[in-house]
Amino acid sequence: MGETLDSLLIESRDRLKAAGIEPAGLDARHLISGLLDLALATLVTRGREPVSDEDAARIRAAVERRARHEPVYRILGEREFFGLKLKLSQETLEPRPDTEVLVDCLIPHVRRIAASKGSCRIIDLGTGTGAICLALLEAVLDARGLGTDISEDALATALENARRNGLAERFGILRSKWFEAVNGRFDIVVSNPPYIRSNVISQLEPEVRYHDPVAALDGGEDGLDAYRAIASQAGRHLEANGVIGLEIGFDQRQAVTALFEAQGFRLLSAAKDLGGNDRVLLFQQDIERSNNR
């Protein structure tokens, strides 16, 4: 009898475990199911089914890449985010489940604005794969989005992801460093900017250090460079009653809040990620302070 799903799963798990990869079993299942386009449950119910020599070779090659700490979804070339299948590329950050918290926090505001105005304009600064903006467009049919990035590769990837998910008619792209090339005002300004301190990059786990683009990680000496840039310009690009939504590092709530308060914004709400760490901040313009100036 040749290779089966069961035998390849066991072999793959043992290889990853020997390489120090954890959780070895889960990563093996995701690799095999992704490469063969099978649901995870199928690996159990059809475990005795044979696998072709060609597919077995593809699986072994992928497992070797994972054993060298290449992330599972980089190997597969795509990742699911908020129900969307998103293509990854060299210059895009792999969207993480924690970022879905930011989408969850913004959806009620996008719906509120769309209901009151008939539409909602979103700008996603440093869009990468387009994950955040596209998830919001998928959730609210009356929303339209613009994704900005300094990387042409990222912009092309975001546009391809919009097409893949049937959202291209409501999504546009613009090459810009934060607001530098942006004109007009938006109801929602959202960003998951680089927020890791420069001197910490070399200490990150290999999956991140060697495979995520440094430009999407490095937030400068104190990790706050991008927030300064966004805070300083957001006021001239945010509609009245609009909302700014940001992902932050686990220890940056006070510092980022102070930056935005200094520019005339007030903290609207905050949320923690799946691990219980501060991860999302929402801001609005502080009308009271503006009127008193």
C-alpha positions in Angstrom: 0.0 0.0 0.0 1.3 3.5 -0.9 1.1 6.8 1.0 -2.1 7.7 2.7 -3.3 10.9 4.4 -2.8 9.2 7.7 0.8 8.1 7.0 1.8 11.5 5.6 0.2 13.3 8.5 2.1 11.2 11.1 5.4 11.6 9.1 4.9 15.3 8.8 4.1 15.8 12.4 7.1 13.8 13.5 9.4 15.8 11.2 8.1 19.1 12.5 8.4 17.9 16.1 12.0 16.9 15.5 12.7 20.4 14.1 11.3 22.0 17.3 8.1 23.3 15.6 5.1 23.6 17.8 2.3 22.8 17.5 3.7 20.2 15.1 0.5 18.3 14.6 -1.7 21.3 13.9 0.8 22.8 11.5 1.1 19.4 9.7 -2.7 19.3 9.3 -2.9 22.8 8.0 -0.2 22.2 5.5 -1.7 19.0 4.1 -5.3 20.3 4.1 -4.2 23.5 2.4 -2.0 21.8 -0.2 -4.6 19.3 -1.1 -7.5 21.7 -0.8 -9.3 19.6 1.8 -11.2 20.5 4.9 -9.4 19.7 8.2 -12.1 17.3 9.2 -11.5 15.4 5.9 -8.0 14.3 7.2 -9.8 12.3 9.9 -12.7 10.9 7.9 -10.6 10.1 4.8 -7.3 9.3 6.5 -6.9 5.9 4.7 -7.2 7.4 1.2 -4.1 7.1 -0.9 -2.1 10.2 -1.9 -0.4 10.4 -5.3 3.4 10.4 -5.5 3.3 14.0 -6.8 1.2 15.2 -3.9 3.3 13.3 -1.4 6.4 15.1 -2.8 4.7 18.5 -2.5 3.8 17.8 1.1 7.3 16.7 2.0 8.8 19.8 0.4 6.3 22.0 2.3 7.1 20.3 5.6 10.8 20.9 5.0 10.1 24.6 4.5 8.1 24.7 7.7 10.9 22.8 9.5 13.1 25.8 8.6 10.6 28.1 10.3 8.9 29.4 7.2 5.3 30.2 8.3 2.5 27.8 7.3 0.5 30.4 5.4 3.6 31.8 3.6 4.1 28.3 2.3 0.5 28.0 1.2 0.6 31.5 -0.3 -2.7 32.6 1.2 -4.5 33.0 4.5 -8.1 33.3 5.6 -9.1 36.5 7.3 -12.6 37.4 8.4 -13.9 34.8 6.0 -11.9 36.1 3.0 -9.2 34.1 1.3 -6.3 36.5 0.9 -3.2 36.0 -1.2 0.1 36.8 0.5 3.2 38.3 -1.2 6.8 39.1 -0.2 6.0 42.7 0.8 2.8 42.1 2.7 2.3 41.3 6.4 0.5 38.1 7.1 -2.8 39.1 8.6 -3.3 37.7 12.1 -6.4 36.7 14.0 -5.8 39.5 16.5 -6.3 42.1 13.8 -9.9 40.7 13.3 -10.6 42.4 16.7 -10.0 45.8 14.9 -12.5 44.9 12.2 -15.0 43.8 14.8 -14.7 47.1 16.6 -15.1 49.2 13.4 -18.1 47.4 11.8 -20.8 49.0 14.0 -19.4 52.5 13.1 -19.2 51.7 9.4 -22.8 50.5 9.5 -23.9 53.6 11.5 -22.3 56.0 9.1 -23.5 54.1 6.0 -27.1 54.1 7.4 -27.0 57.9 8.2 -25.2 59.1 5.0 -26.1 56.4 2.5 -22.4 55.4 2.2 -19.2 55.2 4.2 -15.7 56.1 2.9 -12.8 54.1 4.4 -9.1 54.7 4.0 -6.7 51.9 5.1 -3.3 53.3 5.6 -0.5 50.7 5.0 -3.1 48.3 3.6 -0.7 45.4 2.9 -2.9 42.5 1.7 -6.0 44.8 2.0 -7.2 42.6 4.8 -8.8 45.2 7.1 -10.4 47.3 4.4 -11.7 44.3 2.4 -13.2 42.8 5.6 -15.1 46.0 6.3 -16.3 46.2 2.7 -17.5 42.6 2.9 -19.4 43.4 6.0 -21.1 46.6 4.8 -22.3 46.8 1.3 -22.6 50.6 1.3 -19.0 51.1 2.2 -16.2 52.0 -0.3 -12.5 51.8 0.5 -9.1 53.1 -0.5 -6.0 51.2 0.4 -2.6 53.0 0.6 0.8 51.6 0.8 4.4 52.5 0.0 4.9 49.1 -1.7 3.8 48.5 -5.2 3.9 44.8 -4.5 1.5 45.2 -1.6 -0.9 47.4 -3.6 -1.0 44.9 -6.4 -1.6 42.1 -3.9 -4.4 44.1 -2.2 -6.1 44.8 -5.6 -5.8 41.1 -6.5 -7.4 40.2 -3.2 -10.3 42.6 -3.9 -10.8 40.9 -7.2 -10.7 37.4 -5.8 -13.4 38.3 -3.2 -15.7 40.2 -5.5 -14.9 43.6 -3.9 -12.9 45.3 -6.6 -15.7 47.7 -7.7 -15.7 49.3 -4.2 -11.9 49.2 -3.5 -9.1 51.4 -4.9 -5.4 51.7 -4.3 -3.0 54.6 -4.0 0.8 54.6 -3.5 1.3 56.9 -0.5 3.3 57.0 2.8 0.5 57.5 5.3 -1.4 60.6 4.1 1.3 62.2 1.9 -0.4 61.6 -1.4 -4.0 61.5 -0.1 -6.7 64.0 -1.0 -10.2 64.3 0.5 -11.9 63.2 3.6 -13.0 59.8 4.9 -15.5 58.5 7.4 -13.2 55.8 8.7 -9.4 56.0 8.9 -7.9 52.7 9.8 -4.4 51.3 10.1 -2.3 48.4 11.4 1.0 50.3 11.1 4.5 49.1 12.0 4.8 49.4 15.8 7.8 47.3 16.9 10.8 49.2 18.2 13.7 49.0 15.8 16.1 47.4 18.4 13.6 44.6 19.0 13.3 43.4 15.4 16.4 41.1 15.7 14.8 39.4 18.7 11.6 38.4 17.1 10.8 34.7 16.4 12.3 33.4 13.1 8.8 33.1 11.5 8.4 36.9 11.8 12.0 38.1 11.6 12.9 36.3 8.4 9.6 36.2 6.6 7.5 39.3 7.4 8.6 42.5 5.6 10.7 44.7 7.9 8.9 47.8 6.6 5.7 46.5 8.0 7.2 45.8 11.4 9.7 48.6 12.2 8.0 51.4 14.0 11.2 53.4 14.7 13.2 53.9 17.9 10.2 53.9 20.2 7.8 52.1 17.9 5.6 55.2 17.5 6.8 56.8 14.3 3.7 55.8 12.2 1.3 56.9 14.9 2.9 60.3 15.0 2.6 60.6 11.2 -1.1 59.5 11.2 -2.1 61.7 14.2 -0.5 64.8 12.8 -2.5 64.6 9.5 -5.7 62.7 10.4 -7.7 65.8 11.4 -7.6 67.2 7.8 -8.8 63.9 6.3 -11.5 62.8 8.8 -15.1 63.6 8.3 -17.2 65.0 11.1 -18.3 62.2 13.4 -15.7 59.9 11.7 -13.7 57.3 13.5 -10.0 56.4 13.5 -9.2 52.7 14.2 -5.7 51.6 15.1 -4.0 48.4 16.0 -1.3 48.9 18.6 1.4 47.0 20.4 0.5 45.4 23.8 2.2 48.2 25.8 1.4 51.2 23.7 -2.1 52.2 24.8 -1.1 55.2 26.9 1.6 56.5 24.5 -0.6 56.3 21.4 -3.6 57.8 23.2 -1.4 60.7 24.3 -0.3 61.3 20.7 -3.8 61.5 19.4 -5.2 63.6 22.3 -2.4 66.1 21.6 -3.8 66.4 18.1 -7.4 67.1 19.2 -8.8 63.5 19.4 -10.5 61.7 22.2 -10.3 58.0 22.9 -13.7 56.5 21.9 -13.1 52.9 22.9 -10.3 50.3 23.4 -10.3 46.5 23.0 -8.0 43.7 23.9 -6.8 40.9 21.6 -7.4 37.1 22.0 -4.6 36.9 24.5 -6.0 39.7 26.7 -3.5 42.3 25.6 -4.4 45.9 24.6 -4.6 45.8 20.8 -7.2 48.2 19.4 -7.9 52.0 20.0 -10.7 54.0 18.4 -10.6 57.8 18.3 -12.9 60.6 17.3 -12.3 64.3 17.1 -12.8 66.0 20.4 -15.5 68.6 19.4 -15.5 70.2 22.9 -11.8 70.9 22.8 -12.0 72.1 19.2 -14.8 74.6 20.1 -12.9 75.9 23.1 -9.8 76.7 21.1 
